[in-house]
Amino acid sequence: MKNHARVVVIGGGIAGCSTLYHLTKLGWADVVLVDKNELTSGSTWLAAGNVPQYHRSFNSTKINDYAVKLYPTLEEETGQAVDWHTTGSLRIALNQDRLQEYKHVAGKDKILGIESQLVTPEDIKKIYPLIKTDGIVGGLFHPQDGHVDPASVTQAMAKGARQRGAKIYTHNPVMNITQTPSEEWVVHTEKGDITCEIIVNAAGLWTSTIGAMVGLYLPVIAMEHQHILFEDVPELVETGMQLPLLRDPDTSYYMRQEARGLLIGPYENSPQSWYPDGVPLDYASQALPPVLDRIQDILMNAIDRVPAMNECGVKEEINGPITYTPDGGPLLGPAFGLKNFYLNGGHCFGITQCAAYGLHTAEWIIEGEPSIDLSAADSRRYGDYANQYWAHEKIMETYEMMYAIEYPGEIRPAARKAKTSPVYDTLKAKGACFSQTYGWERASWFAPKGMAPVEENSFKRTNWHEPVGMECKAVRERVGVLDLSGFSKFEVSGCGAELFLNYICANKIPVKSGKIAVSCMLNQKGNIKCDVTITKIAKDRFFVVAAAAAEKHDLDWMLKLAPKDGSVIIENMTYRYGTLVIAGPKSRDVLSKLTDTDLGSACFPFASMQNIFVNLSPVMALRIGFTGELGWELYHPIEQQREIYDALMKAGEEYGMVDFGLRAMMSLRLEKGYCILGGEMNSERTPLEAGLERFVNFNKGNFLGRQALIQQKETGLAENLVLMTVETDDADTIGDEPIFQGNEIVGRVTSGGYGHTVGKSLAMAYVKSEFAKPGTRLDISVLGKRCPAQVVPTAYYDPENERLRG
Ligand SMILES: Cc1cc2nc3c(=O)[nH]c(=O)nc-3n(C[C@H](O)[C@H](O)[C@H](O)COP(=O)(O)OP(=O)(O)OC[C@H]3O[C@@H](n4cnc5c(N)ncnc54)[C@H](O)[C@@H]3O)c2cc1C
């Protein structure tokens, strides 16, 4: 056995073998994989092998599509058969909301060039002759979907990797992991130690066990998942017909042809976790005892849908453990706080998704970044709140709702109140409807008296539309308060702090205390990794604010780039400070009643900070905001939040001050054309494409990503971010809708909603540069309907920023 390698991959399931395969494909041969048993002996062994292209998210569709393209090629490349079958797959809809979901997905598929067709009940009968179409209102058909033999495809990738020089050591458990003083990793296996530069934890069911060896808690728990193979269906035997895979997500199952029989895989609503404290190390290649009771109703329903199964007995019952994370996405990328330790685990659709996740893990290692934005899979999307108990509760919900309709901005009930700010109860009593981000409960909107603060889910405008409109109006005309305590907050200090921040930020870091700079942090490719507001609070001390969900990611990004000589200290202040936003033309009047500080623009200009007192409490007041109105972000000791909030509310009474929520903030920011991280800003886009050049300072000297931006400026932009008005009746864009000029797709919506002040449906979108001029008329497909749309100036509301600077 080799005792030194550049990379050691732990785990020989599909995730590990795909990582190894792609590392070698990208040119690294000094790579090793170890498995405690045979290859595929974890979840991979038991999988059904369905490989669909369908996904609600844009990049996850790309992920799925990669497998559909790669798997059929592997036999020719490696000599190992993988048993790939292109069967197509059909999703039926039993209600109009589901159909709307399909229409949205079909629009997104068009952008990606993925073949999918919306089908009627009559089409469905032709595609799936054995189906009873009662109650079906339509469906979605993906003709290129297929299935593969999970073990064979894993072996094929292992073989491909070996052919390019990789070494695989099976029956060799990893017992521990340590680090040398020179920061090399030592993987202690039963057969000896392997020293390496980089580790990939691809240990599937044991992802968290391996994580614990290096001090990480990883929220991955195994769930029992069953699929039942029925005896041959006479019609299939007689006709030899090949059926596509059938999914009835409203009843919650898939049904696949296996030779001449059918196999049903349900997602039941009383799921069962399996060894939530950690899967025993000696588990391998064993099915668990089946529990038909849990899935009986779904099976009966499925048989009723395909009556030809009526006489077919059960041939085989398979119950296998499958890994889940709280949101059902995997844990990928660099592990928080560890150098050269990568994750590729927690997969619940691993046979489909590990083809691409292996590629992107290899890119992350070799090229420093994956070629697509993977923030939805980045393990750092979870903070410490995602402990075992929280994760378990959320995972039970996620499994149960595996096939549920994913409504835009849907608020799900499990594992709530992980983090609440001191005003939570007060806001709740005032009718707040809360959503959750990174464990934080944050007010989405406020239900007026007589209305329950509960969202009615819909792809169209729904019960919160009017109340949100009232909140927007109040902020634009009077004044509103919003609790944004979930913001991530860091202090970066030390004699090297300014130099460091100037290197990792595209904008110039303020030189004078009390000045604020808005900036992106970029990667080497010039793409956006973080979006921050930086305030110089004293000599060599900077206060950095980032999105709530970015806490661990941004902290890790900064810590890993910071010099190790003690000249820069980075502290997480998130839980020390609360944040109250006060915004609106009357915000100065309200705040002035509570402070001696002169808040006039001459003394307290836009984009500046002062330490003030609000009533009794010390507050760092930043004159900035996301609504486009005069306003302040008030950062205060968290324990003084109630006192400040009550004082603000009392002072605001005479001005008609209201509470407002995130939905109103999103509407207000759209009218201003402000970008959001995860929508317009992500690691596939540069600030130049996002129209943020005013926040890039090329003159300040070198910064991370500068060279790439200069090159992009020279080459010119292929696409630009635009704001568009959309002529719709009752549905707004939510992101990922295709934009057409005639029949040509020329862009993609990144986020959208209704602009209550301007009285128009608005969409932000990247379009080919030749279509980015204000006035350009295009069409946007909203829930399958072509809607006329027009490019408007990016700051549609108050383009001169007069109100902001007022
Ligand atoms: C019944 C069932 C049906 C499924 N159907 C589908 C489907 O149709 N489509 C789909 O896409 N997905 C499906 N899945 C999910 C899919 O099987 C998993 O997502 C995928 O196999 C996960 O692969 P993995 O490599 O991450 O983990 P695993 O397959 O669990 O592999 C982990 C490997 O790590 C090794 N290992 C662990 N600890 C150590 C250690 N200490 N030292 C050395 N080696 C170690 C293990 O031996 C194992 O081989 C199904 C799963 C089940 C159970």
The ligand as an SDF file (V2000), in Angstrom:
LIG
                    3D

 53 58  0  0  0  0  0  0  0  0999 V2000
  -33.2680    1.7350   -1.2930 C   0  0  0  0  0  0  0  0  0  0  0  0
  -32.5200    2.8620   -1.9210 C   0  0  0  0  0  0  0  0  0  0  0  0
  -32.8640    3.2860   -3.1920 C   0  0  0  0  0  0  0  0  0  0  0  0
  -32.1760    4.3510   -3.7730 C   0  0  0  0  0  0  0  0  0  0  0  0
  -32.4830    4.7360   -5.0420 N   0  0  0  0  0  0  0  0  0  0  0  0
  -31.7980    5.7250   -5.6450 C   0  0  0  0  0  0  0  0  0  0  0  0
  -32.0900    6.0870   -6.9910 C   0  0  0  0  0  0  0  0  0  0  0  0
  -32.9290    5.4910   -7.6250 O   0  0  0  0  0  0  0  0  0  0  0  0
  -31.4000    7.1230   -7.5530 N   0  0  0  0  0  0  0  0  0  0  0  0
  -30.4510    7.8190   -6.8640 C   0  0  0  0  0  0  0  0  0  0  0  0
  -29.8880    8.7580   -7.4140 O   0  0  0  0  0  0  0  0  0  0  0  0
  -30.1360    7.4650   -5.5900 N   0  0  0  0  0  0  0  0  0  0  0  0
  -30.7820    6.4420   -4.9710 C   0  0  0  0  0  0  0  0  0  0  0  0
  -30.4810    6.0880   -3.6870 N   0  0  0  0  0  0  0  0  0  0  0  0
  -29.4820    6.8920   -2.9580 C   0  0  0  0  0  0  0  0  0  0  0  0
  -28.0700    6.4500   -3.2630 C   0  0  0  0  0  0  0  0  0  0  0  0
  -27.9550    5.0930   -3.0670 O   0  0  0  0  0  0  0  0  0  0  0  0
  -27.0840    7.1920   -2.3660 C   0  0  0  0  0  0  0  0  0  0  0  0
  -27.3200    8.5660   -2.4190 O   0  0  0  0  0  0  0  0  0  0  0  0
  -25.6520    6.9420   -2.8020 C   0  0  0  0  0  0  0  0  0  0  0  0
  -25.4220    5.5790   -2.9700 O   0  0  0  0  0  0  0  0  0  0  0  0
  -24.6810    7.4990   -1.7900 C   0  0  0  0  0  0  0  0  0  0  0  0
  -23.3920    7.1340   -2.1680 O   0  0  0  0  0  0  0  0  0  0  0  0
  -22.1370    7.5020   -1.2980 P   0  0  0  0  0  0  0  0  0  0  0  0
  -20.9450    7.1030   -2.0520 O   0  0  0  0  0  0  0  0  0  0  0  0
  -22.2470    8.8900   -0.8420 O   0  0  0  0  0  0  0  0  0  0  0  0
  -22.2920    6.6270    0.0300 O   0  0  0  0  0  0  0  0  0  0  0  0
  -22.1510    5.0700    0.3250 P   0  0  0  0  0  0  0  0  0  0  0  0
  -22.6510    4.2530   -0.7910 O   0  0  0  0  0  0  0  0  0  0  0  0
  -22.7460    4.8410    1.6580 O   0  0  0  0  0  0  0  0  0  0  0  0
  -20.6000    4.8220    0.3540 O   0  0  0  0  0  0  0  0  0  0  0  0
  -19.7840    5.1750    1.4470 C   0  0  0  0  0  0  0  0  0  0  0  0
  -18.5700    4.2690    1.4470 C   0  0  0  0  0  0  0  0  0  0  0  0
  -17.6810    4.7330    2.4540 O   0  0  0  0  0  0  0  0  0  0  0  0
  -17.0590    3.6250    3.0380 C   0  0  0  0  0  0  0  0  0  0  0  0
  -16.5860    3.9890    4.3820 N   0  0  0  0  0  0  0  0  0  0  0  0
  -17.3210    4.5070    5.3750 C   0  0  0  0  0  0  0  0  0  0  0  0
  -16.5690    4.6920    6.4890 N   0  0  0  0  0  0  0  0  0  0  0  0
  -15.3310    4.3030    6.1780 C   0  0  0  0  0  0  0  0  0  0  0  0
  -14.1170    4.2340    6.9020 C   0  0  0  0  0  0  0  0  0  0  0  0
  -14.0300    4.5990    8.1790 N   0  0  0  0  0  0  0  0  0  0  0  0
  -13.0340    3.7700    6.2670 N   0  0  0  0  0  0  0  0  0  0  0  0
  -13.0910    3.4070    4.9500 C   0  0  0  0  0  0  0  0  0  0  0  0
  -14.2160    3.4060    4.2440 N   0  0  0  0  0  0  0  0  0  0  0  0
  -15.3230    3.8720    4.8310 C   0  0  0  0  0  0  0  0  0  0  0  0
  -18.1880    2.5850    3.0790 C   0  0  0  0  0  0  0  0  0  0  0  0
  -17.6910    1.2760    3.2070 O   0  0  0  0  0  0  0  0  0  0  0  0
  -18.9070    2.8260    1.7900 C   0  0  0  0  0  0  0  0  0  0  0  0
  -18.4650    1.9840    0.7590 O   0  0  0  0  0  0  0  0  0  0  0  0
  -31.1230    5.0030   -3.0730 C   0  0  0  0  0  0  0  0  0  0  0  0
  -30.7740    4.5390   -1.8080 C   0  0  0  0  0  0  0  0  0  0  0  0
  -31.4440    3.4940   -1.2310 C   0  0  0  0  0  0  0  0  0  0  0  0
  -31.0160    3.0050    0.1080 C   0  0  0  0  0  0  0  0  0  0  0  0
  1  2  1  0
  2  3  1  0
  2 52  2  0
  3  4  2  0
  4  5  1  0
  4 50  1  0
  5  6  2  0
  6  7  1  0
  6 13  1  0
  7  8  2  0
  7  9  1  0
  9 10  1  0
 10 11  2  0
 10 12  1  0
 12 13  2  0
 13 14  1  0
 14 15  1  0
 14 50  1  0
 15 16  1  0
 16 17  1  0
 16 18  1  0
 18 19  1  0
 18 20  1  0
 20 21  1  0
 20 22  1  0
 22 23  1  0
 23 24  1  0
 24 25  2  0
 24 26  1  0
 24 27  1  0
 27 28  1  0
 28 29  2  0
 28 30  1  0
 28 31  1  0
 31 32  1  0
 32 33  1  0
 33 34  1  0
 33 48  1  0
 34 35  1  0
 35 36  1  0
 35 46  1  0
 36 37  1  0
 36 45  1  0
 37 38  2  0
 38 39  1  0
 39 40  1  0
 39 45  2  0
 40 41  1  0
 40 42  2  0
 42 43  1  0
 43 44  2  0
 44 45  1  0
 46 47  1  0
 46 48  1  0
 48 49  1  0
 50 51  2  0
 51 52  1  0
 52 53  1  0
M  END
$$$$
